[in-house]
C-alpha cells in the first residue's frame, strides 16, 4: 500500500531508483538522506529511535529523501519501486514501512507491508503523510521537524501504543476591529448631508428676504 501527497515546485537534478544503493546486510540503514536536508544531530536521533523500534518490535521504518524525481516518475511509483528493490518478496516486505520525501516539491509517500499495515491502517498512514509531515513543510520547509514528527508517531503506532494523532494546526481568528463599518460610515455621511440641506433650505430664503427688506427705500 502506497499513499502519496503532492505539492508543486520548480525543477532540479533528478534521482532514480537505480541510483539508490541496496540495503547493507552489515549495518542497518534507517535514514538515507540523498537530498542532504537532515542535520547530523537529527539523523543520529532518527537512526537511534528507529533502531530501537526494530529491535523491540521487529517493525522497521526507513526514511529516504531525494531532491527530485526522474521525468514521468511520481513519488508513490518511486516508493513502490524502491520497496521492491530493497524487499523483493512479500515476506521481506511484511514488517517494513518506507517513507520517501522529494525535497524539491515537498511531495511525500509512505508504503507499508502487510504486517505493518495491521498496526498502521491506511487512514493513519495517510494522516502521517498528509498531516504530520506536511504541516511543518507548509509552515516553512521544516524538513527535520517533519521527519522527527513522523518518526515519533510511527514509532508509537508500530509499538502498539495509542496513535498520538497529527499536530494541531492553529487557525487564524479574525478579531472584530474597532473601526467604523463602511455601511455605518455611509449612513452617517448621508445623515449629515440631509441635515445640511434642511438648514440651507431654511436659512437661505430667510437671508434673502431680510436682504430684500434692507434694500427697500
Buried (B, 14 or more C-beta within 10 A) or exposed (E): BBBBBEEEEEEBEBBEBEEBEEBEEEEBBBBBBBBEBBEEEBBEBBBEBBEEBBEEBEBBBBBBBBBBBBEEBBBBBBBBBBBBBBBEEEEEBBBBBBBBBBBBBBBBBBBBBEBBBEBBBEEBBBBBBBBBBBBBBEEEEBBBBBBBBBBEBBBBBBEEEEBEEBBEEEEEEEEEEEEEEEEEEEEEEEEEEEEEEEEEEEEEEEEEEEEEEEEEE
